[in-house]
């Protein structure tokens, strides 16, 4: 699909095409992961998160409360899958809860 067409295209399809062809798509998707984390994790978890960042293919999440740290540790595989699914790429290979 090209950027220019006479046929209507769904916005999500146009964005996917753009991201797939963009030379910096990995960086864009990494930024998308960081912006999607609050939505995917949910408000209740995000209230406990003090900081989060990406280093390589690892998402680090800092949680001060031990009980919440353990809860998030158990949910990390599910959270990783949901985030990667949202950006349609395997951007995150691991989540480390600190």
MOHUMO-V129169 format. One record per residue. N is the residue number from 1. PSI is psi in whole degrees, -180 to 180 (999 if undefined). BURIAL is # if it has 16 or more other ideal C-beta (glycine too) atoms within 10 Angstrom, else .. D_CENTER is the distance of its C-alpha to the mean C-alpha in Angstrom with 1 decimal. Layout:
N:PSI:BURIAL:D_CENTER
N:PSI:BURIAL:D_CENTER
This chain:
1:136:.:25.2
2:170:.:26.2
3:-27:.:25.2
4:125:.:28.6
5:152:.:30.0
6:-14:.:32.5
7:140:.:30.7
8:142:.:28.1
9:139:.:24.6
10:141:.:21.8
11:-42:.:19.4
12:-35:.:16.3
13:-40:.:18.4
14:-42:.:19.5
15:-40:.:16.0
16:-45:.:15.0
17:-45:.:18.4
18:-48:.:17.9
19:-38:#:14.6
20:-31:.:16.3
21:-12:.:19.3
22:131:.:18.0
23:-23:.:18.9
24:28:.:16.0
25:-34:.:13.3
26:-42:.:11.5
27:-40:.:11.5
28:-44:#:10.5
29:-33:#:7.4
30:-43:#:6.7
31:-37:.:7.6
32:-40:#:5.6
33:-48:#:2.3
34:-37:.:5.5
35:-25:.:7.0
36:-20:.:5.2
37:-49:#:5.7
38:-39:.:9.4
39:-45:.:9.6
40:-41:#:8.1
41:-35:#:10.0
42:155:.:12.9
43:-40:.:15.5
44:-44:.:17.6
45:-44:#:15.2
46:-24:.:14.0
47:-24:.:17.7
48:-17:#:18.1
49:126:#:15.3
50:-31:.:17.2
51:157:.:14.7
52:147:#:11.4
53:161:.:10.7
54:137:.:9.8
55:110:.:12.9
56:-127:.:13.1
57:20:.:10.9
58:129:.:11.0
59:122:#:8.9
60:133:.:11.9
61:121:#:12.4
62:124:.:15.9
63:126:#:17.8
64:-34:.:21.6
65:123:.:22.9
66:-42:.:23.7
67:-44:.:23.5
68:-34:#:20.0
69:-44:.:19.0
70:-41:.:20.5
71:-46:.:19.0
72:-34:#:15.4
73:-42:.:16.5
74:-31:.:17.7
75:-1:#:14.5
76:-36:#:12.2
77:-43:.:12.7
78:-43:.:12.0
79:-43:#:8.9
80:-46:#:7.7
81:-43:.:9.1
82:-41:.:7.8
83:-47:#:4.1
84:-38:#:5.9
85:-38:.:8.3
86:-33:#:6.9
87:2:#:6.5
88:44:.:9.6
89:157:#:9.4
90:80:.:9.4
91:-39:#:7.5
92:127:#:7.5
93:-21:.:11.0
94:147:.:11.7
95:128:#:11.0
96:125:.:14.0
97:122:#:15.2
98:999:.:17.9
